[in-house]
């Protein structure tokens, strides 16, 4: 194999990897959209507005909450999530986050 053939193979492999990564990202985005739509079915109007604000400020937290709401809805444990219930869910996520954070202090 000469240098040109090797370079062509490298370029092909690079393009294949980029296409694969792009398709994985699209699949993940589709999955997030499905969870978002499913969770939206279980939210009241006020809760949807709050969820939109959360999504803008903290997209990862919003995704986690939407997954939780979708699971609750699928299992039949909730029919509609009100704004107050959403606040309680947020508080539970915050308390869980605080519990998992460690208090490491360094002496100087």
N, C-alpha and C positions, 0 to 999 in steps of 0.2 A: 504494500500500500504506500502510495506516495503522499506527500503532505497535503495536496489538494483534496484527495479522497478523505483523509482524516478530518480536514476542516469541514467538508460537506457533512460527514457523519456527525460531527460535533454540533453543527448548526441544526441538523434534523432533530437530534436528541434534545437540544435546547428548545426548539419550537414545540416538540411533543410535550415536554414538561410544562411549558407555559400554557398550552391548550388544556392539559389535564388540570393544572391549578385553577385556570379560569372556570372550567366546568365544575370543579369542586366548590368554588366560591359561589357560582350560580345556584348550585343545588342547596347550599347552606342558606343562601338568601331566600330561596323558594320555601325552604322549611321554616324559616323565621316568619315569613309572610303568612304561611298557613297557621302557625301558632298564634300570630297576632290576630288573624281573622277569627279563629276559634275563640280566643279569649274575649274578643270584642262582643261576641254573642252573649256573654255572661255579664257584661258591664252595663250599668245604668248610664244615662246621659252624662251626669256629673262625674261619674267614675271614668268615663271615656275621656272627658276633658282633662281630668287630673292625670290620667295615663299618658295623654299626649304631652303634657308638660314634663312628666318624668322622662318620657322618651327623648325629648329635646335635651334635657339637662344631663341625664345619665342613661344612655342607650343600653348598656349592659344590665343595669338594674331593672330597666323596663322589660327586657327580654326574660329575665329570671322570673319576674312577677307574672308576666303573661303565661309563661310555662306553668307556673303554680296555679293560676286561675283556670287555665285550660284543663289541667289534671283534675282540679276540684269539680269542674263542670262535667267532665267525662264520667267521673265516678258518681255523679248525682248528689254530691254533698252540698252543692250550691246551685240555685237557679239563676239568681241575679246578684251581682256584687255591687253594693251601694258605695257611695263615696266614703262613708264612715268605715265600712268594712275594708275598703282599699287602704284607708289610713292605718287600720290595725295591721294589715298585711305588711305595709311599709315599716311600721314600728317593729314587727317581728323580724323583718330582714335587717333592720338597723341593730337590734339587740343581738342578733346572731353574728353580725359583723363585729360588734364590739366584743362579744364573747371570744371570737376567734382571733382577735388582734392581741398581740402580746405587748406587755409593758416592759420593754428592755431599756434599762437606763445605764448609761456608761459613766463611770467615774473618771474624773480628770485630775 
